[in-house]
Amino acid sequence: MPTGDLTPALQEFFDCWKGACQHGDIPERVAIRPDIFPRQSLGFLTYQEYVSPGVLLWKIAGTALVDAFGMEVAGLNALDMLPSDGLENDIATVEIAMAHPCGIIYVLAFKSEYVEPVLYRILQLPVRGDDGTVNRFVGMAEPYVRVPNASDVDLGHSAARRGEGGLVDVGFGIPDINTELSKWIKPSPTL
């Protein structure tokens, strides 16, 4: 997805992230500070660190996201909140976005304390950790309005479900996600 397809709020967030880049590279952790982003986005900020395969720890979640979840999520594994069907795909997508630095944009439905699922469009952009590897994402969630007559969101027993999404070019191109996923996901053996 080219950045021109982002909503104005997400494009502004992307431009602030880009301003933290030095020499056209991925920004380092120390360059990602709340004061570089628009004030109105701070309640919708996410900051996550990929600490091991399948573990994407929430480091920071803005107050709007905490309200949507109905609990503090800092310290929790974001991937544990997703349903197990498709989890292998989600893990591979995160790893692909780190290996070929690119952003991720997707719709996420949260179970809220008010019964109705809350929908957000989330843009996550890569960040270099202290060791120089891309192992973090800073992101912004934006309330997402479903089109009229859309089918209801069924979260089942999960706290959240990831919906439509794609990769975002941050200056290094984007890999073909379907080709990459087929390399990362091993097909089930046939009987």
C-alpha positions as CSV (number, residue, x, y, z in Angstrom):
1,M,0.0,0.0,0.0
2,P,1.5,3.3,-1.0
3,T,1.4,6.0,1.7
4,G,-0.8,8.1,-0.5
5,D,-3.6,5.7,0.4
6,L,-3.5,6.6,4.1
7,T,-6.1,8.8,5.7
8,P,-5.0,12.4,6.5
9,A,-4.5,11.5,10.2
10,L,-2.4,8.4,9.4
11,Q,-0.5,10.3,6.7
12,E,0.4,13.0,9.2
13,F,1.6,10.3,11.7
14,F,3.6,8.7,8.9
15,D,5.2,12.1,8.0
16,C,6.2,12.6,11.7
17,W,7.7,9.1,11.8
18,K,9.6,9.9,8.6
19,G,10.9,13.1,10.2
20,A,12.6,10.9,12.9
21,C,14.5,9.0,10.2
22,Q,18.2,9.9,9.8
23,H,19.7,9.6,6.4
24,G,16.6,7.9,4.9
25,D,16.9,5.0,7.3
26,I,14.5,3.4,9.8
27,P,14.4,5.6,13.0
28,E,16.1,4.4,16.1
29,R,14.3,3.8,19.4
30,V,15.7,7.0,20.9
31,A,14.3,9.1,18.1
32,I,10.7,8.0,18.8
33,R,9.4,10.4,21.4
34,P,5.8,11.5,22.0
35,D,6.7,15.1,21.2
36,I,7.4,14.3,17.5
37,F,3.8,13.2,16.9
38,P,0.6,15.4,16.8
39,R,-0.8,15.9,20.2
40,Q,-4.2,14.6,19.2
41,S,-2.7,11.3,18.2
42,L,-1.1,10.5,21.6
43,G,-4.1,8.7,23.1
44,F,-4.0,6.5,20.0
45,L,-0.3,5.6,20.0
46,T,1.0,2.1,20.2
47,Y,4.6,1.0,20.8
48,Q,5.4,-2.7,20.6
49,E,8.6,-4.8,20.7
50,Y,9.1,-8.2,19.1
51,V,11.1,-10.0,21.8
52,S,10.9,-13.6,20.4
53,P,9.0,-15.6,17.8
54,G,5.3,-15.1,18.6
55,V,5.9,-12.5,21.3
56,L,5.1,-8.9,20.4
57,L,5.0,-7.0,23.7
58,W,2.9,-3.9,24.2
59,K,5.3,-1.3,25.7
60,I,2.9,1.6,25.3
61,A,-0.8,1.8,24.5
62,G,-2.5,5.2,24.4
63,T,-5.5,5.9,26.7
64,A,-8.0,5.5,23.9
65,L,-6.8,1.9,23.2
66,V,-6.7,1.1,26.9
67,D,-10.3,2.3,27.1
68,A,-11.3,0.2,24.1
69,F,-9.8,-2.9,25.6
70,G,-11.2,-2.0,29.0
71,M,-7.7,-2.8,30.6
72,E,-4.1,-1.8,30.5
73,V,-2.3,-3.8,27.9
74,A,1.3,-2.7,28.4
75,G,3.4,-5.7,29.2
76,L,1.0,-8.1,27.4
77,N,1.7,-10.1,24.2
78,A,-0.4,-8.4,21.5
79,L,-0.4,-11.7,19.5
80,D,-2.0,-13.6,22.5
81,M,-5.1,-11.4,22.0
82,L,-5.7,-12.7,18.5
83,P,-7.5,-15.9,17.6
84,S,-5.3,-18.9,17.0
85,D,-6.7,-19.4,13.5
86,G,-4.5,-17.2,11.3
87,L,-2.0,-16.6,14.1
88,E,0.8,-18.2,12.2
89,N,0.0,-15.7,9.4
90,D,0.1,-12.8,11.8
91,I,3.4,-13.8,13.2
92,A,4.9,-14.2,9.7
93,T,3.6,-10.8,8.6
94,V,5.3,-9.1,11.6
95,E,8.5,-11.0,10.9
96,I,8.4,-10.1,7.2
97,A,7.8,-6.4,8.0
98,M,10.9,-6.4,10.2
99,A,13.1,-8.4,7.8
100,H,12.2,-6.2,4.8
101,P,11.5,-2.9,6.7
102,C,8.0,-1.8,5.9
103,G,5.0,-0.8,7.8
104,I,1.8,-2.7,8.4
105,I,-1.7,-1.4,8.2
106,Y,-4.8,-3.3,9.3
107,V,-8.2,-3.1,10.9
108,L,-8.5,-4.4,14.4
109,A,-11.8,-5.2,16.2
110,F,-11.5,-5.1,20.0
111,K,-14.0,-6.5,22.4
112,S,-15.1,-3.5,24.4
113,E,-16.8,-3.3,27.8
114,Y,-19.8,-1.9,26.0
115,V,-20.6,-5.1,24.1
116,E,-20.2,-3.7,20.6
117,P,-16.8,-4.4,19.0
118,V,-14.7,-1.2,18.6
119,L,-13.0,-1.0,15.2
120,Y,-9.6,0.8,14.6
121,R,-7.4,1.1,11.5
122,I,-3.9,0.7,12.8
123,L,-0.7,1.8,11.1
124,Q,2.5,0.4,12.6
125,L,5.9,1.6,11.4
126,P,9.3,0.0,12.0
127,V,11.8,1.2,14.6
128,R,15.4,0.0,15.2
129,G,16.2,-1.3,18.7
130,D,19.3,-0.5,20.6
131,D,21.2,-3.3,18.8
132,G,20.4,-1.8,15.4
133,T,17.9,-4.5,14.3
134,V,14.3,-3.6,13.4
135,N,12.4,-5.2,16.2
136,R,9.9,-2.6,17.2
137,F,6.9,-0.8,15.8
138,V,5.4,2.5,16.7
139,G,1.9,3.0,15.6
140,M,-1.3,5.0,15.6
141,A,-4.8,3.6,15.8
142,E,-7.6,5.6,14.2
143,P,-11.3,4.9,14.8
144,Y,-12.6,3.0,11.8
145,V,-16.2,3.4,10.5
146,R,-17.6,0.3,8.8
147,V,-19.5,0.7,5.6
148,P,-23.3,0.6,5.9
149,N,-24.8,-2.9,5.8
150,A,-21.5,-4.6,6.6
151,S,-21.7,-7.9,8.3
152,D,-21.4,-8.0,12.1
153,V,-17.9,-8.6,13.5
154,D,-17.8,-11.9,15.3
155,L,-14.9,-12.0,17.7
156,G,-15.8,-15.4,19.1
157,H,-13.8,-15.9,22.4
158,S,-10.9,-13.7,21.3
159,A,-10.1,-10.2,22.7
160,A,-9.5,-9.0,19.2
161,R,-9.5,-10.0,15.6
162,R,-7.4,-8.6,12.8
163,G,-9.2,-7.8,9.6
164,E,-8.2,-6.4,6.2
165,G,-4.7,-5.2,6.0
166,G,-1.5,-4.9,4.0
167,L,2.1,-3.8,4.0
168,V,3.1,-0.1,3.7
169,D,6.2,1.1,1.7
170,V,8.4,3.2,4.0
171,G,11.0,3.8,1.4
172,F,12.4,0.4,0.8
173,G,9.6,-1.1,-1.3
174,I,7.4,-3.9,-0.1
175,P,7.7,-7.6,-0.6
176,D,4.9,-9.6,-2.3
177,I,3.2,-10.7,0.9
178,N,1.6,-13.8,-0.6
179,T,4.9,-15.0,-1.9
180,E,6.6,-14.3,1.4
181,L,3.9,-15.9,3.5
182,S,4.1,-19.0,1.3
183,K,7.8,-19.3,2.2
184,W,7.2,-18.7,5.9
185,I,4.1,-20.8,6.4
186,K,4.6,-24.5,5.9
187,P,1.6,-26.2,4.3
188,S,-0.1,-28.9,6.3
189,P,0.8,-32.4,5.3
190,T,-1.9,-34.2,3.3
191,L,-3.2,-37.5,4.4
